[in-house]
Structures are given as structure tokens and as C-alpha cells.
Amino acid sequence: MKAIWNGTTVAESDDTVVIEGNHYFPAASLRQDCVLSSNHRTMCSWKGEARYLSLFVNGEVNPDAVWFYAEPKEAAAEIQGRVAFWKGVRVVESSAP
């Protein structure tokens, strides 16, 4: 799978976990040169506290487009160390353009 935003692949991995329709990529697959820190946080009743990162690609910022659970609740343990995307980030098969 690939996560693409603003014409750039920001993450790619054959090892994703799908929960609620979202592909969670290994955090190591996220291009660190494409992310900025964010202070944004939200709560999920069964996954825990989500933290966010912003994407920075080709001079443009997509605020809080990446989320992860640093310490997920036990029910969501399989997404520990993984990131997911939204806000216009396309997640496609690796063979797709």
C-alpha cells in the first residue's frame, strides 16, 4: 500500500493493519522528511488518545493529516507503532500510480 499526498508517496508498506476502513502503516514507513509535529490530540473510546502529525510536501502543509496512538488501549494493541492518514491523503495499492 502507498499513502500519497500532493503527488508524493509519504509512506509505503506491504504490512498494513486495517481498522475501521483505515490502513495503519508501520511508523518506520512514514517519510520523516515529509512530516511536521503537531500538538493536536483527540480521544477514541476504544483505541485511546490519538496524536497527529502534519504533512509538508512541495511547500504545502496538510495540517494533522497523519494520526497515531502512542499508547493504544489493549483492544487496539495491533496499531501500536503505526500511523494512518486522512484529509486528502490517498491510500492505494502499491502498483497504482
C-alpha positions, 0 to 999 in steps of 0.5 A, a space after each residue: 500500500 502507498 499513502 500519497 499526498 500532493 503527488 508524493 508517496 509519504 509512506 509505503 508498506 506491504 504490512 498494513 493493519 486495517 481498522 475501521 476502513 483505515 490502513 495503519 502503516 508501520 511508523 518506520 514507513 512514514 517519510 520523516 522528511 515529509 512530516 511536521 509535529 503537531 500538538 493536536 490530540 483527540 480521544 477514541 473510546 476504544 483505541 485511546 488518545 490519538 496524536 497527529 502529525 502534519 504533512 509538508 510536501 512541495 511547500 504545502 502543509 496538510 495540517 494533522 493529516 497523519 494520526 497515531 496512538 502512542 499508547 493504544 488501549 489493549 483492544 487496539 494493541 495491533 496499531 501500536 507503532 503505526 500511523 494512518 492518514 486522512 484529509 486528502 491523503 490517498 491510500 492505494 495499492 502499491 502498483 497504482 500510480 
